[in-house]
Amino acid sequence: EDQVTQSPEALRLQEGESSSLNCSYTVSGLRGLFWYRQDPGKGPEFLFTLYSAGEEKEKERLKATLTKKESFLHITAPKPEDSATYLCAGYNTDKLIFGTGTRLQVFP
Amino acid sequence: GAVVSQHPSWVICKSGTSVKIECRSLDFQATTMFWYRQFPKQSLMLMATSNEGSKATYEQGVEKDKFLINHASLTLSTLTVTSAHPEDSSFYICSAKDSPYGYTFGSGTRLTIV
């Protein structure tokens, strides 16, 4: 069965304290791995798509990487406005399979 | 960038009534749209895939007679929750495929049945 697992479930960081979020996947015929940010009461906001192992993408303080089994979202020197739930999703046969997300809190 | 508008953002209905949620692609044509349901602190669960001009494909365990989906145009899909009950209360989110590998999400609808 296709599955996407994220860890940790929740993460509290002090402003400036870098860390990484993990997304492990077993998705047959994976064609892409997506990262989204979701604020409370809002829909997911697109961050990155990774297509092949070894690929990396960056946006401001965020960097996403992909291996054959997992993806990481690295957050460098986070700020309070980075607080949100980060979702990863595997894509195959026209469907996104979401993980349960990591709730990130960054406090001053 | 691609924009998907979802309306209403929240709605409160009495038990037994039906409620319709709209999902519009504003600046692109979407032949495929998706409807998700999200419970508090949980991930998005795909309910159904909606294709313009054809019947929706429902995921296992989703009652198609309760959750009616219509995708009559390339920019509009609707989800109607029929004879709603308190257990149908949830956060509903739509998304549209805006490119071969791109999905844009609406802002979600908080549905509360009282």
Interface residues (C-beta under 8 A of the other chain):
Chain A: R31 G32 F34 Y36 G41 K42 G43 P44 E45 F46 T49 Y51 L87 Y91 D94 K95 L96 F98 G99 T100 G101 R103
Chain B: V4 Q6 T32 F34 K41 Q42 S43 L44 M45 L46 T49 F91 I93 S95 K97 Y101 G102 Y103 T104 F105 G106 S107 G108 R110
